[in-house]
Amino acid sequence: MKRCNEILHDLREDKDMMQKEIAEIIGTSQQQYSKYESGDSEVPHRALIALAAYHGTSTDYLLGVTNIKNGIVGADTMLTEEYNAGQMVSLMANLSPERRAMAVEILLCLTLRQAAEAKTSGKAE
């Protein structure tokens, strides 16, 4: 089975991306990300979760525990013009617990508001 650093390298290469691009997505420097790929540094939990979300796989796959690559169903689904579901999960994973809770509250409020608007207009969305 491949090691984590080899898997990270292969996933990045498969997407034809630079280390700097992946580093920006997970909130670290290119130099630090390079250490993850070379095996000189272990990937911290928060970065591992963000990488799994971005690549649409599981942390077990990234760690080389399983060969099952697809861990998040719909990770490539575009939620906005700029971000897919995996990237949105990655953004959330990089927030502090307090900010994550705030983001969830905002999403819940928006969902309730949309439902109320749909009910008053007679349309269910």
Secondary structure as GFF3:
##gff-version 3
##sequence-region A 1 125
A	DSSP	alpha_helix	4	14	.	.	.	ID=ss1
A	DSSP	alpha_helix	19	26	.	.	.	ID=ss2
A	DSSP	alpha_helix	30	38	.	.	.	ID=ss3
A	DSSP	alpha_helix	45	55	.	.	.	ID=ss4
A	DSSP	alpha_helix	59	62	.	.	.	ID=ss5
A	DSSP	alpha_helix	85	93	.	.	.	ID=ss6
A	DSSP	alpha_helix	97	121	.	.	.	ID=ss7
###
